[in-house]
């Protein structure tokens, strides 16, 4: 990281989550699936509706961002969920992929703390083009450990609640939990991450300022020593002349 980068304004939580449009886009396929399934009692119609919404959203994102990656991301998750629902023949199967995805993500975040590579820090620096110099500071690693633990708890909370609703065949409440435990809980985890980032950037800035002050002080000392050495090594010609004249007078008197 550089000092210039540390002075950049940190993205807001809403910006990190994709903004209001990102929240609406991600919610639409789930809402359509539940609404259509409830209104028609037809699982296939619900699957087709959610997939169609995902495709439209993917195209919109691809046009806005100029790349097909958002389109693939938008369709992939809904496509997998729809496939599971189709194979199981149950509407609740639509949520099974997300349920197990939560426990996998939660485990990954916890494991990253154990191996001293907290994912909150790793992912933030990667997404924002930072280097990994923060790993050299134990206090910063600890801060990112805390943020990473918050992320892990978010994913495990999703798993526990949604798994219980899945076992109870509560499709409607599954949708509510999917949306309610999505962005709101992500906002909490992102706040923890931003807190860790700001503490790390402040600590880095203070370290850089201290290093710059030390370097300036050392340069000043070196300058004083150099001037002193020049004074000691360079003869005073006027004084030398007076000494020579005095010796000449002494010899002439002799």
KAFEN-V54436 format. One record per pair of residues at least 12 apart in sequence whose ideal C-beta (glycine too) atoms are under 7 Angstrom apart, sorted by the first residue. I is the first residue (numbers start at 1). J is the second residue. D is the distance in Angstrom with one decimal. If there is no record, write none. Layout:
I|J|D + I|J|D
This chain:
1|130|5.1 + 1|131|5.6 + 1|133|5.7 + 1|204|6.0 + 3|205|6.4 + 3|208|5.2 + 5|130|6.6 + 6|201|4.3 + 6|204|5.7 + 6|205|5.2 + 10|194|5.8 + 10|197|6.2 + 10|198|6.4 + 13|187|5.2 + 13|190|4.7 + 13|191|5.9 + 13|194|6.7 + 16|190|5.2 + 17|183|5.9 + 17|186|6.1 + 17|187|6.8 + 17|190|6.7 + 23|183|5.3 + 25|57|4.7 + 27|179|5.6 + 28|53|5.0 + 28|57|6.5 + 29|50|4.3 + 29|53|4.5 + 29|54|4.7 + 29|78|4.7 + 30|175|5.7 + 30|178|5.7 + 30|179|6.5 + 32|49|4.6 + 32|50|5.2 + 32|53|5.0 + 33|46|4.8 + 33|49|6.5 + 33|50|3.9 + 33|94|5.7 + 34|171|6.7 + 34|172|6.2 + 34|175|4.2 + 36|49|4.4 + 37|91|4.9 + 38|172|7.0 + 43|85|6.5 + 43|89|7.0 + 43|91|5.7 + 46|91|6.6 + 47|82|4.5 + 47|85|5.9 + 47|86|5.9 + 50|78|5.6 + 50|82|5.9 + 51|78|6.1 + 51|79|6.5 + 51|82|5.4 + 54|74|5.4 + 54|75|4.8 + 54|78|3.8 + 55|75|5.8 + 57|74|4.8 + 58|70|6.4 + 58|71|3.3 + 58|74|3.7 + 58|75|4.9 + 59|71|6.0 + 61|74|5.9 + 80|97|4.9 + 81|94|4.9 + 81|95|7.0 + 81|97|4.8 + 81|98|6.7 + 82|94|6.6 + 84|96|5.2 + 84|97|5.5 + 91|171|4.8 + 92|166|5.5 + 92|169|6.1 + 92|171|5.1 + 92|174|6.3 + 95|162|6.4 + 95|166|6.3 + 95|174|4.7 + 95|178|6.2 + 96|166|6.8 + 98|178|6.4 + 99|159|6.0 + 99|162|4.9 + 99|163|5.5 + 99|166|6.1 + 102|155|4.5 + 102|158|4.2 + 102|159|4.2 + 103|155|7.0 + 103|156|7.0 + 103|159|4.4 + 105|155|4.6 + 106|152|4.8 + 106|155|3.3 + 106|156|4.4 + 106|159|6.6 + 109|148|5.2 + 109|151|4.8 + 109|152|3.9 + 109|155|6.8 + 110|152|4.7 + 112|148|6.0 + 113|145|5.2 + 113|148|5.4 + 113|149|6.4 + 116|141|6.7 + 118|141|6.7 + 118|144|4.0 + 118|145|4.9 + 118|148|3.9 + 119|148|5.3 + 120|144|5.0 + 120|147|3.8 + 120|148|4.2 + 120|151|6.0 + 120|193|4.9 + 120|196|6.3 + 121|134|6.0 + 121|144|3.5 + 121|196|7.0 + 124|193|5.9 + 124|197|5.9 + 134|200|5.2 + 137|203|6.4 + 139|203|6.5 + 140|200|4.3 + 140|203|6.2 + 143|196|4.0 + 143|199|5.1 + 143|200|6.2 + 144|196|5.0 + 146|192|6.6 + 146|196|6.6 + 147|192|4.2 + 147|193|4.5 + 147|195|6.9 + 147|196|4.2 + 150|188|6.7 + 150|189|5.0 + 150|192|4.1 + 151|189|4.6 + 154|185|4.6 + 154|186|6.8 + 154|188|6.9 + 154|189|4.9 + 157|181|6.7 + 157|185|6.8 + 158|181|5.0 + 161|177|5.4 + 161|181|6.4 + 162|174|6.1 + 162|177|5.2 + 162|178|6.8 + 165|177|5.8
